[in-house]
Amino acid sequence: MRYRARGTRKPGGRGWGPALFDAELTAPAARSLAELPAGSHALVQRLCGGRGLAGRLAGMGLTVGCRIEVLQNRRRGPVLVRVRETRIALGHGEAAKILVEKVHP
């Protein structure tokens, strides 16, 4: 994995700009929770929301490093997950801000 300083030219890119949200800055296996199908197991790698979202999720037991199971993800409606033997319903906006690494059950 390579890291670039902010404001450096992107290879094959269209000019200068911050490299903040490039795929190279995140782990190759990390993807958002909203992308995982039902029945998937994952480890939380990063919470991309602000302190308010991180605090709310921590209050429900969803923290970095915890193992989760996706119970329902129909691309509409809430994403239902199991975290530490507790079922939690998250909106797709919230689930998109949670980066996870898929693991085997």
N, C-alpha and C positions, 0 to 999 in steps of 0.2 A: 504494500500500500504506500503510495507516495503522497506527500503533503506539499502544498505550494503556499507561498506567502500570499497574503491578500493583495490584490491589485496586480498580480502577475498575469502575463498573457497565457490564455488557455491554449493547449495544443490543438490545432485545427479549428480554433474558435474564431469569433468575429470581433476581436478587439480586446481591450483591457476591461477588467471588471473584477469585482470581488469573487473569490472562489469559495464562498461560504457554503453554498448548497450543492456543490458538485458531488457526484457519486464517489469520487476518489477520497473525500473526507470522511465518509462513513464506512463502516465495516462492510466487506463484500456480501456477507450473508445477512446483513441487517435489512429489514423491510418493515413497513408499517403494519400494525396489528390489523388494520382495516383490510389488508390484502389477503390475510390467511383464511382458508376455508374452514368450515366446521370440522371438528375432530382433530385439528392440529394442536401440537404442543410446542411451546416456545419459552425462551428466557428473555426477560426484559433487559435490553441493552442501554436504552436512553429514553428520557422523557423530554420531548422538544417543546413543551408548553412552558408557560411562565410559572412563577412561584405559586400562584393561586391554584392552577391545575395540579401541580406537583404535590401541593399540600392536601388537596382533596383526594387525590389518588392514594397518597400515603395513609390518609385516614381510613381508607377502605382496604388497606393492606397491599396495594399494588405499588411496589417499589422496584428500583433497579436491582437486578439479580434474582428476582423471584420467578418461579415457574408458573406458567399459566396454560390453560386449556381453552380453546375456542369451542364453545357449545353451539353457538348459532351465529351465522353471518350470511344474511340473505341479500346483501348489497342495498337493502332498503330497511329502514327501521334500526333498532339498536343492535349492537354487537354484544352478544352475551358470552361472558368468559367466567371460568372458575379460577379463583385465586385463593390459595390456602384454605380449601374446602368451603369457600364462600362464593356464591354466584353474584356477579356484578354486571349490570347493563350499562354499556357506554354508547354514546352517540358516535356516528361515523367521524365527526370532526375531532372528537377526543381520541378515538382509536387511531386516527391517522397521525397523531402526534406522539404515539408510543412506538418506538423502534424496537423490534424483537429479532431474535435469532431462532429459527426453527430447529427443534431438537426432536429426537425419536422418543416415543412414549416409554 
